[in-house]
Amino acid sequence: MEITAEKEGVRAQASEPRRLPPGSVGPLKWKDCMLLGLGGFSLFFGSMTIQSMAIPVYQMLLGVTPVMLGLAMTIPRLWDAFLDPVVGRLSDNFRSKWGRRRPFIVLGAISMGISYGLIWMVSPDWTEGQKVAYFIATALLFYTCDTFFAIPYQSLMYESTPDYHERTKVTGSYAFWGKVADLSSGWIFPLSQIALFSSPIVGIRWVGWGVGIFVLGLIGMIPGIFGKERYYHAAVTQAKVSLKAALGAALRNKALIILMALCLLKVMPSMLASSMDHYLLVYYMNGGDIALGSSWKAALTTAYGVVGILSIPVLQGLARKFGKREAMAAVYGLVILAGFGKWFLFVPGHTWIVLLDAVLSAPIWIGLSMLIPSMLADVCDDDELKSGFRREGTFGAIYNWIVKLGVTFAFLGTGLMLELVGFDSKQGAAQSSDTFFWMRFSFAGVTVVSAILGVFVSLLYPISRERSAETRRLLEERRGLV
């Protein structure tokens, strides 16, 4: 029924163009871009610090085995991925005087902050099973709240402008705030270990609640308060978005499938590497000293943030001159070199040299957080031209589902890989030479192989800036400017 309505909607719009209410037409101001992108700080900070703190807190301090921790981190992300399309459809079909996206963003930020603080209220006196069960329960709550924030927020970003190049400007702001989160998120665990707190666990609780209230809650609300829903008048009169129809359209959309493939090729090896490098820094390069190794991990995370911020204008320039597709292929080419570099950089004796890994690897994160969301906004225009629907929430949720699926299996894969190579946390730095060899080999090898595939897949993406401009022209003839 809804699929038929979708086809009828296209014919109706084609024969009787809608003239939308005036007031939203015009380029985005710099202030609007920065306020909208600020939500990326909360979004990145929450997910990054759960990943970066779960290993030192639950595995290194509380003694949960890597496989159990990997399983505990996998289950909430699977639930999170399943929930994404449901929330995307809900946001696409929501109507209120505050818009489709903004109410979800404000309420999602508040609930996300509260649930984040609860994750770190674990007791060191519990059994391993109790610790794992508590982490799974609180992480399930957090990622549910995170989804109700993230999908509407990212949808608001996709629909913030109809311009091909201005979209990269918006996602550049989002990437910038994500890199600011990079600069600071790695220091959360070291901060919780300072002498000010009576014990490491007490420190983690104080810092965790501070992050939840101020970073996730208060800052996260800003896009929902100040953001503008540019396509609201175009979407408010459309029929309800069908999840089944949207999934079918997604599976038939070549451009979206390629973007999802690029994300898998980026997320899975990168998340595996971002966990494996922590183990190498602690046990291989710093003799099992958790505090020292974690400080170097924080320094590396900071270096990623600095290089990432510096990469934003470079990639924006490449995308403007050559196109987003070509810029993405160039980033994957750089990651091939990064993969080979990991073998030579992560060795004992000169720990500072690992910071060079950020120079080669950080730009790929900008590709994921800036170029691909900008490309996804172009895909949504392409979908509107074919279907007559604005469904950024559903399409963005499908994309996020793939990303989170990759993250989930990367967490699980790290634990399984450590188990397969014979890693035993009880032995500390006294792991066998074979164990360290295979840890390093998987760390470098997976990166190289995935990046080579990424170069070729990038070049298959079909939406050029010329095609995007023609799509925009046809849409504006059909339903007016936005």
TORKOL-4160 file (C-alpha; in steps of 0.2 Angstrom, whole numbers, padded with zeros to 4 digits, m for minus):
482
<pt num="1" X="0000" Y="0000" Z="0000"/>
<pt num="2" X="0014" Y="0012" Z="0005"/>
<pt num="3" X="0024" Y="0007" Z="m0010"/>
<pt num="4" X="0010" Y="0011" Z="m0022"/>
<pt num="5" X="0008" Y="0028" Z="m0013"/>
<pt num="6" X="0027" Y="0031" Z="m0015"/>
<pt num="7" X="0025" Y="0029" Z="m0034"/>
<pt num="8" X="0009" Y="0039" Z="m0035"/>
<pt num="9" X="0018" Y="0053" Z="m0025"/>
<pt num="10" X="0032" Y="0054" Z="m0038"/>
<pt num="11" X="0019" Y="0056" Z="m0052"/>
<pt num="12" X="0009" Y="0069" Z="m0042"/>
<pt num="13" X="0025" Y="0080" Z="m0038"/>
<pt num="14" X="0031" Y="0078" Z="m0056"/>
<pt num="15" X="0014" Y="0085" Z="m0063"/>
<pt num="16" X="0010" Y="0098" Z="m0050"/>
<pt num="17" X="0026" Y="0106" Z="m0043"/>
<pt num="18" X="0025" Y="0111" Z="m0025"/>
<pt num="19" X="0031" Y="0128" Z="m0020"/>
<pt num="20" X="0037" Y="0127" Z="m0002"/>
<pt num="21" X="0035" Y="0141" Z="0010"/>
<pt num="22" X="0049" Y="0154" Z="0009"/>
<pt num="23" X="0062" Y="0158" Z="0023"/>
<pt num="24" X="0074" Y="0143" Z="0022"/>
<pt num="25" X="0083" Y="0147" Z="0005"/>
<pt num="26" X="0101" Y="0153" Z="0006"/>
<pt num="27" X="0118" Y="0147" Z="0011"/>
<pt num="28" X="0122" Y="0141" Z="0029"/>
<pt num="29" X="0131" Y="0153" Z="0040"/>
<pt num="30" X="0147" Y="0148" Z="0048"/>
<pt num="31" X="0139" Y="0149" Z="0065"/>
<pt num="32" X="0125" Y="0138" Z="0060"/>
<pt num="33" X="0137" Y="0125" Z="0054"/>
<pt num="34" X="0147" Y="0125" Z="0070"/>
<pt num="35" X="0132" Y="0124" Z="0081"/>
<pt num="36" X="0125" Y="0109" Z="0071"/>
<pt num="37" X="0142" Y="0101" Z="0070"/>
<pt num="38" X="0144" Y="0102" Z="0089"/>
<pt num="39" X="0133" Y="0087" Z="0091"/>
<pt num="40" X="0147" Y="0077" Z="0084"/>
<pt num="41" X="0157" Y="0081" Z="0099"/>
<pt num="42" X="0145" Y="0072" Z="0111"/>
<pt num="43" X="0141" Y="0058" Z="0099"/>
<pt num="44" X="0160" Y="0054" Z="0096"/>
<pt num="45" X="0165" Y="0057" Z="0114"/>
<pt num="46" X="0152" Y="0044" Z="0121"/>
<pt num="47" X="0156" Y="0030" Z="0109"/>
<pt num="48" X="0175" Y="0033" Z="0109"/>
<pt num="49" X="0177" Y="0034" Z="0128"/>
<pt num="50" X="0166" Y="0018" Z="0131"/>
<pt num="51" X="0178" Y="0009" Z="0119"/>
<pt num="52" X="0194" Y="0017" Z="0126"/>
<pt num="53" X="0189" Y="0015" Z="0145"/>
<pt num="54" X="0181" Y="m0003" Z="0144"/>
<pt num="55" X="0197" Y="m0011" Z="0141"/>
<pt num="56" X="0207" Y="m0003" Z="0155"/>
<pt num="57" X="0193" Y="m0003" Z="0167"/>
<pt num="58" X="0184" Y="m0019" Z="0165"/>
<pt num="59" X="0198" Y="m0030" Z="0158"/>
<pt num="60" X="0214" Y="m0023" Z="0165"/>
<pt num="61" X="0208" Y="m0017" Z="0182"/>
<pt num="62" X="0193" Y="m0028" Z="0185"/>
<pt num="63" X="0200" Y="m0044" Z="0178"/>
<pt num="64" X="0187" Y="m0048" Z="0164"/>
<pt num="65" X="0194" Y="m0059" Z="0151"/>
<pt num="66" X="0196" Y="m0052" Z="0133"/>
<pt num="67" X="0184" Y="m0064" Z="0126"/>
<pt num="68" X="0171" Y="m0060" Z="0139"/>
<pt num="69" X="0173" Y="m0042" Z="0137"/>
<pt num="70" X="0173" Y="m0043" Z="0118"/>
<pt num="71" X="0156" Y="m0052" Z="0120"/>
<pt num="72" X="0150" Y="m0040" Z="0132"/>
<pt num="73" X="0154" Y="m0025" Z="0120"/>
<pt num="74" X="0146" Y="m0035" Z="0105"/>
<pt num="75" X="0129" Y="m0038" Z="0112"/>
<pt num="76" X="0124" Y="m0020" Z="0115"/>
<pt num="77" X="0131" Y="m0014" Z="0098"/>
<pt num="78" X="0120" Y="m0028" Z="0089"/>
<pt num="79" X="0105" Y="m0021" Z="0098"/>
<pt num="80" X="0110" Y="m0004" Z="0094"/>
<pt num="81" X="0112" Y="m0008" Z="0075"/>
<pt num="82" X="0095" Y="m0017" Z="0075"/>
<pt num="83" X="0087" Y="m0002" Z="0083"/>
<pt num="84" X="0094" Y="0011" Z="0070"/>
<pt num="85" X="0081" Y="0008" Z="0056"/>
<pt num="86" X="0066" Y="0008" Z="0068"/>
<pt num="87" X="0072" Y="0025" Z="0075"/>
<pt num="88" X="0076" Y="0032" Z="0058"/>
<pt num="89" X="0058" Y="0028" Z="0052"/>
<pt num="90" X="0051" Y="0035" Z="0068"/>
<pt num="91" X="0060" Y="0051" Z="0065"/>
<pt num="92" X="0055" Y="0052" Z="0047"/>
<pt num="93" X="0037" Y="0050" Z="0051"/>
<pt num="94" X="0037" Y="0061" Z="0067"/>
<pt num="95" X="0027" Y="0077" Z="0066"/>
<pt num="96" X="0027" Y="0091" Z="0079"/>
<pt num="97" X="0028" Y="0110" Z="0080"/>
<pt num="98" X="0047" Y="0108" Z="0085"/>
<pt num="99" X="0050" Y="0097" Z="0069"/>
<pt num="100" X="0054" Y="0079" Z="0065"/>
<pt num="101" X="0072" Y="0078" Z="0072"/>
<pt num="102" X="0074" Y="0091" Z="0086"/>
<pt num="103" X="0063" Y="0084" Z="0100"/>
<pt num="104" X="0073" Y="0067" Z="0098"/>
<pt num="105" X="0090" Y="0076" Z="0099"/>
<pt num="106" X="0086" Y="0085" Z="0115"/>
<pt num="107" X="0078" Y="0071" Z="0125"/>
<pt num="108" X="0091" Y="0059" Z="0118"/>
<pt num="109" X="0105" Y="0069" Z="0124"/>
<pt num="110" X="0098" Y="0070" Z="0142"/>
<pt num="111" X="0095" Y="0051" Z="0143"/>
<pt num="112" X="0112" Y="0047" Z="0135"/>
<pt num="113" X="0121" Y="0057" Z="0148"/>
<pt num="114" X="0112" Y="0048" Z="0162"/>
<pt num="115" X="0115" Y="0031" Z="0155"/>
<pt num="116" X="0133" Y="0034" Z="0152"/>
<pt num="117" X="0136" Y="0038" Z="0170"/>
<pt num="118" X="0128" Y="0022" Z="0176"/>
<pt num="119" X="0140" Y="0011" Z="0166"/>
<pt num="120" X="0155" Y="0015" Z="0177"/>
<pt num="121" X="0146" Y="0011" Z="0194"/>
<pt num="122" X="0152" Y="m0007" Z="0193"/>
<pt num="123" X="0158" Y="m0014" Z="0209"/>
<pt num="124" X="0176" Y="m0022" Z="0210"/>
<pt num="125" X="0169" Y="m0035" Z="0223"/>
<pt num="126" X="0157" Y="m0043" Z="0210"/>
<pt num="127" X="0161" Y="m0059" Z="0201"/>
<pt num="128" X="0166" Y="m0059" Z="0183"/>
<pt num="129" X="0149" Y="m0064" Z="0178"/>
<pt num="130" X="0141" Y="m0050" Z="0188"/>
<pt num="131" X="0153" Y="m0037" Z="0180"/>
<pt num="132" X="0149" Y="m0043" Z="0163"/>
<pt num="133" X="0130" Y="m0044" Z="0166"/>
<pt num="134" X="0131" Y="m0026" Z="0173"/>
<pt num="135" X="0141" Y="m0019" Z="0158"/>
<pt num="136" X="0129" Y="m0027" Z="0146"/>
<pt num="137" X="0114" Y="m0021" Z="0154"/>
<pt num="138" X="0120" Y="m0003" Z="0156"/>
<pt num="139" X="0128" Y="m0002" Z="0139"/>
<pt num="140" X="0111" Y="m0008" Z="0131"/>
<pt num="141" X="0103" Y="0006" Z="0140"/>
<pt num="142" X="0116" Y="0019" Z="0134"/>
<pt num="143" X="0116" Y="0013" Z="0116"/>
<pt num="144" X="0097" Y="0014" Z="0115"/>
<pt num="145" X="0098" Y="0032" Z="0121"/>
<pt num="146" X="0112" Y="0035" Z="0109"/>
<pt num="147" X="0102" Y="0029" Z="0094"/>
<pt num="148" X="0087" Y="0040" Z="0099"/>
<pt num="149" X="0100" Y="0055" Z="0098"/>
<pt num="150" X="0111" Y="0050" Z="0084"/>
<pt num="151" X="0099" Y="0045" Z="0070"/>
<pt num="152" X="0089" Y="0061" Z="0071"/>
<pt num="153" X="0104" Y="0072" Z="0074"/>
<pt num="154" X="0113" Y="0065" Z="0059"/>
<pt num="155" X="0097" Y="0066" Z="0048"/>
<pt num="156" X="0096" Y="0085" Z="0053"/>
<pt num="157" X="0114" Y="0086" Z="0047"/>
<pt num="158" X="0111" Y="0077" Z="0030"/>
<pt num="159" X="0096" Y="0089" Z="0026"/>
<pt num="160" X="0104" Y="0105" Z="0032"/>
<pt num="161" X="0108" Y="0111" Z="0014"/>
<pt num="162" X="0104" Y="0105" Z="m0004"/>
<pt num="163" X="0122" Y="0111" Z="m0011"/>
<pt num="164" X="0134" Y="0098" Z="m0016"/>
<pt num="165" X="0150" Y="0107" Z="m0009"/>
<pt num="166" X="0141" Y="0115" Z="0006"/>
<pt num="167" X="0137" Y="0098" Z="0012"/>
<pt num="168" X="0155" Y="0094" Z="0014"/>
<pt num="169" X="0156" Y="0111" Z="0024"/>
<pt num="170" X="0143" Y="0105" Z="0036"/>
<pt num="171" X="0151" Y="0088" Z="0038"/>
<pt num="172" X="0168" Y="0096" Z="0040"/>
<pt num="173" X="0161" Y="0105" Z="0055"/>
<pt num="174" X="0154" Y="0088" Z="0062"/>
<pt num="175" X="0171" Y="0080" Z="0058"/>
<pt num="176" X="0180" Y="0095" Z="0067"/>
<pt num="177" X="0171" Y="0092" Z="0083"/>
<pt num="178" X="0173" Y="0074" Z="0082"/>
<pt num="179" X="0192" Y="0077" Z="0081"/>
<pt num="180" X="0191" Y="0088" Z="0096"/>
<pt num="181" X="0183" Y="0074" Z="0105"/>
<pt num="182" X="0198" Y="0063" Z="0099"/>
<pt num="183" X="0210" Y="0076" Z="0107"/>
<pt num="184" X="0202" Y="0074" Z="0124"/>
<pt num="185" X="0193" Y="0057" Z="0125"/>
<pt num="186" X="0209" Y="0047" Z="0126"/>
<pt num="187" X="0214" Y="0056" Z="0142"/>
<pt num="188" X="0198" Y="0051" Z="0152"/>
<pt num="189" X="0205" Y="0035" Z="0159"/>
<pt num="190" X="0222" Y="0043" Z="0164"/>
<pt num="191" X="0212" Y="0058" Z="0172"/>
<pt num="192" X="0202" Y="0046" Z="0182"/>
<pt num="193" X="0218" Y="0038" Z="0190"/>
<pt num="194" X="0225" Y="0054" Z="0197"/>
<pt num="195" X="0229" Y="0055" Z="0216"/>
<pt num="196" X="0214" Y="0066" Z="0219"/>
<pt num="197" X="0203" Y="0051" Z="0220"/>
<pt num="198" X="0203" Y="0038" Z="0234"/>
<pt num="199" X="0204" Y="0024" Z="0222"/>
<pt num="200" X="0204" Y="0020" Z="0203"/>
<pt num="201" X="0186" Y="0015" Z="0203"/>
<pt num="202" X="0180" Y="0030" Z="0213"/>
<pt num="203" X="0190" Y="0041" Z="0200"/>
<pt num="204" X="0181" Y="0032" Z="0185"/>
<pt num="205" X="0164" Y="0035" Z="0193"/>
<pt num="206" X="0167" Y="0054" Z="0196"/>
<pt num="207" X="0174" Y="0056" Z="0178"/>
<pt num="208" X="0161" Y="0046" Z="0171"/>
<pt num="209" X="0147" Y="0056" Z="0178"/>
<pt num="210" X="0155" Y="0072" Z="0173"/>
<pt num="211" X="0157" Y="0067" Z="0155"/>
<pt num="212" X="0139" Y="0061" Z="0155"/>
<pt num="213" X="0131" Y="0077" Z="0162"/>
<pt num="214" X="0141" Y="0090" Z="0154"/>
<pt num="215" X="0148" Y="0083" Z="0138"/>
<pt num="216" X="0134" Y="0071" Z="0132"/>
<pt num="217" X="0119" Y="0079" Z="0141"/>
<pt num="218" X="0122" Y="0098" Z="0140"/>
<pt num="219" X="0132" Y="0100" Z="0124"/>
<pt num="220" X="0122" Y="0086" Z="0115"/>
<pt num="221" X="0106" Y="0097" Z="0117"/>
<pt num="222" X="0113" Y="0111" Z="0107"/>
<pt num="223" X="0109" Y="0105" Z="0089"/>
<pt num="224" X="0092" Y="0101" Z="0095"/>
<pt num="225" X="0089" Y="0119" Z="0102"/>
<pt num="226" X="0098" Y="0129" Z="0088"/>
<pt num="227" X="0097" Y="0118" Z="0073"/>
<pt num="228" X="0085" Y="0122" Z="0058"/>
<pt num="229" X="0075" Y="0108" Z="0049"/>
<pt num="230" X="0077" Y="0114" Z="0031"/>
<pt num="231" X="0067" Y="0100" Z="0023"/>
<pt num="232" X="0053" Y="0100" Z="0036"/>
<pt num="233" X="0040" Y="0109" Z="0024"/>
<pt num="234" X="0045" Y="0097" Z="0010"/>
<pt num="235" X="0042" Y="0081" Z="0021"/>
<pt num="236" X="0028" Y="0086" Z="0032"/>
<pt num="237" X="0015" Y="0083" Z="0018"/>
<pt num="238" X="0022" Y="0067" Z="0012"/>
<pt num="239" X="0014" Y="0050" Z="0015"/>
<pt num="240" X="0021" Y="0039" Z="0030"/>
<pt num="241" X="0038" Y="0032" Z="0026"/>
<pt num="242" X="0037" Y="0013" Z="0025"/>
<pt num="243" X="0052" Y="0004" Z="0032"/>
<pt num="244" X="0050" Y="m0011" Z="0020"/>
<pt num="245" X="0049" Y="0001" Z="0005"/>
<pt num="246" X="0064" Y="0011" Z="0011"/>
<pt num="247" X="0074" Y="m0005" Z="0014"/>
<pt num="248" X="0070" Y="m0011" Z="m0003"/>
<pt num="249" X="0075" Y="0005" Z="m0011"/>
<pt num="250" X="0091" Y="0005" Z="m0001"/>
<pt num="251" X="0095" Y="m0013" Z="m0008"/>
<pt num="252" X="0092" Y="m0006" Z="m0025"/>
<pt num="253" X="0103" Y="0009" Z="m0023"/>
<pt num="254" X="0120" Y="0006" Z="m0030"/>
<pt num="255" X="0128" Y="0022" Z="m0022"/>
<pt num="256" X="0121" Y="0018" Z="m0005"/>
<pt num="257" X="0128" Y="0000" Z="m0006"/>
<pt num="258" X="0145" Y="0006" Z="m0011"/>
<pt num="259" X="0145" Y="0018" Z="0004"/>
<pt num="260" X="0141" Y="0004" Z="0016"/>
<pt num="261" X="0155" Y="m0007" Z="0008"/>
<pt num="262" X="0167" Y="0008" Z="0011"/>
<pt num="263" X="0161" Y="0009" Z="0029"/>
<pt num="264" X="0164" Y="m0009" Z="0032"/>
<pt num="265" X="0181" Y="m0009" Z="0024"/>
<pt num="266" X="0185" Y="0006" Z="0035"/>
<pt num="267" X="0177" Y="0003" Z="0052"/>
<pt num="268" X="0181" Y="m0016" Z="0055"/>
<pt num="269" X="0200" Y="m0015" Z="0052"/>
<pt num="270" X="0201" Y="0002" Z="0061"/>
<pt num="271" X="0191" Y="m0003" Z="0076"/>
<pt num="272" X="0201" Y="m0019" Z="0077"/>
<pt num="273" X="0217" Y="m0009" Z="0076"/>
<pt num="274" X="0212" Y="0004" Z="0089"/>
<pt num="275" X="0209" Y="m0010" Z="0102"/>
<pt num="276" X="0225" Y="m0020" Z="0097"/>
<pt num="277" X="0236" Y="m0005" Z="0098"/>
<pt num="278" X="0231" Y="m0003" Z="0116"/>
<pt num="279" X="0237" Y="m0021" Z="0120"/>
<pt num="280" X="0253" Y="m0018" Z="0110"/>
<pt num="281" X="0257" Y="m0002" Z="0119"/>
<pt num="282" X="0254" Y="m0009" Z="0136"/>
<pt num="283" X="0261" Y="m0027" Z="0135"/>
<pt num="284" X="0273" Y="m0026" Z="0120"/>
<pt num="285" X="0281" Y="m0009" Z="0121"/>
<pt num="286" X="0280" Y="m0004" Z="0139"/>
<pt num="287" X="0283" Y="m0020" Z="0149"/>
<pt num="288" X="0265" Y="m0022" Z="0155"/>
<pt num="289" X="0264" Y="m0005" Z="0163"/>
<pt num="290" X="0245" Y="m0001" Z="0161"/>
<pt num="291" X="0246" Y="0017" Z="0167"/>
<pt num="292" X="0261" Y="0021" Z="0155"/>
<pt num="293" X="0254" Y="0011" Z="0141"/>
<pt num="294" X="0237" Y="0019" Z="0143"/>
<pt num="295" X="0245" Y="0037" Z="0143"/>
<pt num="296" X="0254" Y="0033" Z="0127"/>
<pt num="297" X="0237" Y="0027" Z="0120"/>
<pt num="298" X="0230" Y="0044" Z="0125"/>
<pt num="299" X="0244" Y="0053" Z="0117"/>
<pt num="300" X="0241" Y="0043" Z="0101"/>
<pt num="301" X="0223" Y="0047" Z="0101"/>
<pt num="302" X="0227" Y="0065" Z="0104"/>
<pt num="303" X="0239" Y="0065" Z="0089"/>
<pt num="304" X="0225" Y="0057" Z="0078"/>
<pt num="305" X="0214" Y="0072" Z="0084"/>
<pt num="306" X="0227" Y="0085" Z="0079"/>
<pt num="307" X="0231" Y="0077" Z="0062"/>
<pt num="308" X="0213" Y="0074" Z="0059"/>
<pt num="309" X="0209" Y="0093" Z="0061"/>
<pt num="310" X="0223" Y="0098" Z="0050"/>
<pt num="311" X="0216" Y="0085" Z="0037"/>
<pt num="312" X="0199" Y="0093" Z="0036"/>
<pt num="313" X="0203" Y="0108" Z="0025"/>
<pt num="314" X="0215" Y="0097" Z="0014"/>
<pt num="315" X="0201" Y="0084" Z="0011"/>
<pt num="316" X="0188" Y="0098" Z="0008"/>
<pt num="317" X="0200" Y="0105" Z="m0005"/>
<pt num="318" X="0202" Y="0089" Z="m0014"/>
<pt num="319" X="0183" Y="0085" Z="m0014"/>
<pt num="320" X="0180" Y="0103" Z="m0021"/>
<pt num="321" X="0193" Y="0101" Z="m0035"/>
<pt num="322" X="0192" Y="0083" Z="m0040"/>
<pt num="323" X="0175" Y="0077" Z="m0031"/>
<pt num="324" X="0171" Y="0067" Z="m0016"/>
<pt num="325" X="0174" Y="0050" Z="m0024"/>
<pt num="326" X="0191" Y="0054" Z="m0029"/>
<pt num="327" X="0196" Y="0061" Z="m0012"/>
<pt num="328" X="0189" Y="0045" Z="m0004"/>
<pt num="329" X="0200" Y="0035" Z="m0015"/>
<pt num="330" X="0215" Y="0045" Z="m0011"/>
<pt num="331" X="0212" Y="0043" Z="0008"/>
<pt num="332" X="0212" Y="0024" Z="0006"/>
<pt num="333" X="0228" Y="0025" Z="m0004"/>
<pt num="334" X="0236" Y="0033" Z="0011"/>
<pt num="335" X="0230" Y="0020" Z="0023"/>
<pt num="336" X="0239" Y="0007" Z="0013"/>
<pt num="337" X="0255" Y="0015" Z="0018"/>
<pt num="338" X="0249" Y="0017" Z="0036"/>
<pt num="339" X="0246" Y="m0002" Z="0036"/>
<pt num="340" X="0264" Y="m0006" Z="0031"/>
<pt num="341" X="0270" Y="0008" Z="0044"/>
<pt num="342" X="0262" Y="0000" Z="0059"/>
<pt num="343" X="0274" Y="m0015" Z="0058"/>
<pt num="344" X="0289" Y="m0004" Z="0060"/>
<pt num="345" X="0281" Y="0009" Z="0071"/>
<pt num="346" X="0274" Y="m0001" Z="0085"/>
<pt num="347" X="0291" Y="m0008" Z="0092"/>
<pt num="348" X="0299" Y="m0007" Z="0109"/>
<pt num="349" X="0313" Y="0006" Z="0112"/>
<pt num="350" X="0306" Y="0022" Z="0104"/>
<pt num="351" X="0288" Y="0023" Z="0109"/>
<pt num="352" X="0286" Y="0041" Z="0103"/>
<pt num="353" X="0288" Y="0035" Z="0085"/>
<pt num="354" X="0270" Y="0028" Z="0086"/>
<pt num="355" X="0264" Y="0046" Z="0085"/>
<pt num="356" X="0269" Y="0045" Z="0066"/>
<pt num="357" X="0255" Y="0032" Z="0064"/>
<pt num="358" X="0243" Y="0046" Z="0066"/>
<pt num="359" X="0250" Y="0056" Z="0051"/>
<pt num="360" X="0246" Y="0041" Z="0039"/>
<pt num="361" X="0230" Y="0034" Z="0048"/>
<pt num="362" X="0220" Y="0049" Z="0054"/>
<pt num="363" X="0214" Y="0056" Z="0037"/>
<pt num="364" X="0203" Y="0040" Z="0035"/>
<pt num="365" X="0193" Y="0044" Z="0050"/>
<pt num="366" X="0190" Y="0061" Z="0042"/>
<pt num="367" X="0184" Y="0052" Z="0026"/>
<pt num="368" X="0172" Y="0042" Z="0037"/>
<pt num="369" X="0165" Y="0057" Z="0047"/>
<pt num="370" X="0166" Y="0070" Z="0033"/>
<pt num="371" X="0166" Y="0064" Z="0016"/>
<pt num="372" X="0154" Y="0049" Z="0017"/>
<pt num="373" X="0140" Y="0058" Z="0027"/>
<pt num="374" X="0142" Y="0072" Z="0013"/>
<pt num="375" X="0140" Y="0058" Z="0000"/>
<pt num="376" X="0125" Y="0050" Z="0009"/>
<pt num="377" X="0116" Y="0067" Z="0008"/>
<pt num="378" X="0118" Y="0066" Z="m0011"/>
<pt num="379" X="0111" Y="0049" Z="m0011"/>
<pt num="380" X="0096" Y="0055" Z="m0001"/>
<pt num="381" X="0093" Y="0068" Z="m0015"/>
<pt num="382" X="0095" Y="0054" Z="m0028"/>
<pt num="383" X="0082" Y="0044" Z="m0018"/>
<pt num="384" X="0070" Y="0058" Z="m0018"/>
<pt num="385" X="0071" Y="0061" Z="m0036"/>
<pt num="386" X="0066" Y="0042" Z="m0039"/>
<pt num="387" X="0053" Y="0040" Z="m0025"/>
<pt num="388" X="0047" Y="0057" Z="m0020"/>
<pt num="389" X="0051" Y="0055" Z="m0002"/>
<pt num="390" X="0063" Y="0063" Z="0010"/>
<pt num="391" X="0069" Y="0049" Z="0021"/>
<pt num="392" X="0086" Y="0054" Z="0028"/>
<pt num="393" X="0082" Y="0046" Z="0044"/>
<pt num="394" X="0079" Y="0029" Z="0037"/>
<pt num="395" X="0093" Y="0029" Z="0024"/>
<pt num="396" X="0105" Y="0036" Z="0038"/>
<pt num="397" X="0100" Y="0023" Z="0050"/>
<pt num="398" X="0103" Y="0009" Z="0037"/>
<pt num="399" X="0120" Y="0017" Z="0034"/>
<pt num="400" X="0123" Y="0018" Z="0053"/>
<pt num="401" X="0117" Y="0000" Z="0055"/>
<pt num="402" X="0131" Y="m0006" Z="0044"/>
<pt num="403" X="0144" Y="0005" Z="0053"/>
<pt num="404" X="0139" Y="m0002" Z="0070"/>
<pt num="405" X="0138" Y="m0020" Z="0063"/>
<pt num="406" X="0157" Y="m0017" Z="0058"/>
<pt num="407" X="0161" Y="m0010" Z="0075"/>
<pt num="408" X="0152" Y="m0025" Z="0084"/>
<pt num="409" X="0161" Y="m0038" Z="0074"/>
<pt num="410" X="0178" Y="m0029" Z="0076"/>
<pt num="411" X="0176" Y="m0029" Z="0095"/>
<pt num="412" X="0172" Y="m0047" Z="0095"/>
<pt num="413" X="0186" Y="m0051" Z="0082"/>
<pt num="414" X="0199" Y="m0042" Z="0094"/>
<pt num="415" X="0194" Y="m0054" Z="0108"/>
<pt num="416" X="0194" Y="m0069" Z="0097"/>
<pt num="417" X="0210" Y="m0064" Z="0089"/>
<pt num="418" X="0219" Y="m0062" Z="0105"/>
<pt num="419" X="0213" Y="m0079" Z="0111"/>
<pt num="420" X="0219" Y="m0087" Z="0095"/>
<pt num="421" X="0236" Y="m0080" Z="0096"/>
<pt num="422" X="0238" Y="m0086" Z="0114"/>
<pt num="423" X="0237" Y="m0069" Z="0123"/>
<pt num="424" X="0235" Y="m0071" Z="0142"/>
<pt num="425" X="0232" Y="m0055" Z="0152"/>
<pt num="426" X="0238" Y="m0064" Z="0168"/>
<pt num="427" X="0256" Y="m0066" Z="0160"/>
<pt num="428" X="0257" Y="m0047" Z="0157"/>
<pt num="429" X="0272" Y="m0043" Z="0147"/>
<pt num="430" X="0278" Y="m0061" Z="0148"/>
<pt num="431" X="0269" Y="m0066" Z="0132"/>
<pt num="432" X="0278" Y="m0078" Z="0120"/>
<pt num="433" X="0287" Y="m0070" Z="0105"/>
<pt num="434" X="0275" Y="m0079" Z="0093"/>
<pt num="435" X="0260" Y="m0071" Z="0102"/>
<pt num="436" X="0267" Y="m0054" Z="0100"/>
<pt num="437" X="0272" Y="m0058" Z="0082"/>
<pt num="438" X="0254" Y="m0063" Z="0077"/>
<pt num="439" X="0247" Y="m0048" Z="0086"/>
<pt num="440" X="0258" Y="m0036" Z="0076"/>
<pt num="441" X="0255" Y="m0046" Z="0060"/>
<pt num="442" X="0236" Y="m0045" Z="0061"/>
<pt num="443" X="0237" Y="m0027" Z="0067"/>
<pt num="444" X="0246" Y="m0022" Z="0051"/>
<pt num="445" X="0240" Y="m0035" Z="0038"/>
<pt num="446" X="0221" Y="m0032" Z="0040"/>
<pt num="447" X="0224" Y="m0013" Z="0038"/>
<pt num="448" X="0233" Y="m0015" Z="0021"/>
<pt num="449" X="0221" Y="m0028" Z="0014"/>
<pt num="450" X="0206" Y="m0018" Z="0018"/>
<pt num="451" X="0213" Y="m0001" Z="0011"/>
<pt num="452" X="0218" Y="m0009" Z="m0005"/>
<pt num="453" X="0200" Y="m0015" Z="m0007"/>
<pt num="454" X="0194" Y="0002" Z="m0002"/>
<pt num="455" X="0203" Y="0011" Z="m0016"/>
<pt num="456" X="0194" Y="0001" Z="m0029"/>
<pt num="457" X="0177" Y="0002" Z="m0021"/>
<pt num="458" X="0178" Y="0021" Z="m0020"/>
<pt num="459" X="0180" Y="0022" Z="m0038"/>
<pt num="460" X="0164" Y="0013" Z="m0041"/>
<pt num="461" X="0153" Y="0026" Z="m0033"/>
<pt num="462" X="0142" Y="0033" Z="m0046"/>
<pt num="463" X="0136" Y="0050" Z="m0040"/>
<pt num="464" X="0148" Y="0064" Z="m0047"/>
<pt num="465" X="0146" Y="0082" Z="m0043"/>
<pt num="466" X="0139" Y="0084" Z="m0061"/>
<pt num="467" X="0126" Y="0071" Z="m0058"/>
<pt num="468" X="0122" Y="0079" Z="m0041"/>
<pt num="469" X="0119" Y="0096" Z="m0048"/>
<pt num="470" X="0107" Y="0089" Z="m0061"/>
<pt num="471" X="0098" Y="0080" Z="m0048"/>
<pt num="472" X="0096" Y="0096" Z="m0038"/>
<pt num="473" X="0090" Y="0105" Z="m0053"/>
<pt num="474" X="0076" Y="0092" Z="m0057"/>
<pt num="475" X="0071" Y="0092" Z="m0038"/>
<pt num="476" X="0069" Y="0111" Z="m0037"/>
<pt num="477" X="0059" Y="0111" Z="m0053"/>
<pt num="478" X="0047" Y="0098" Z="m0045"/>
<pt num="479" X="0045" Y="0105" Z="m0028"/>
<pt num="480" X="0053" Y="0122" Z="m0027"/>
<pt num="481" X="0068" Y="0128" Z="m0017"/>
<pt num="482" X="0073" Y="0123" Z="0001"/>
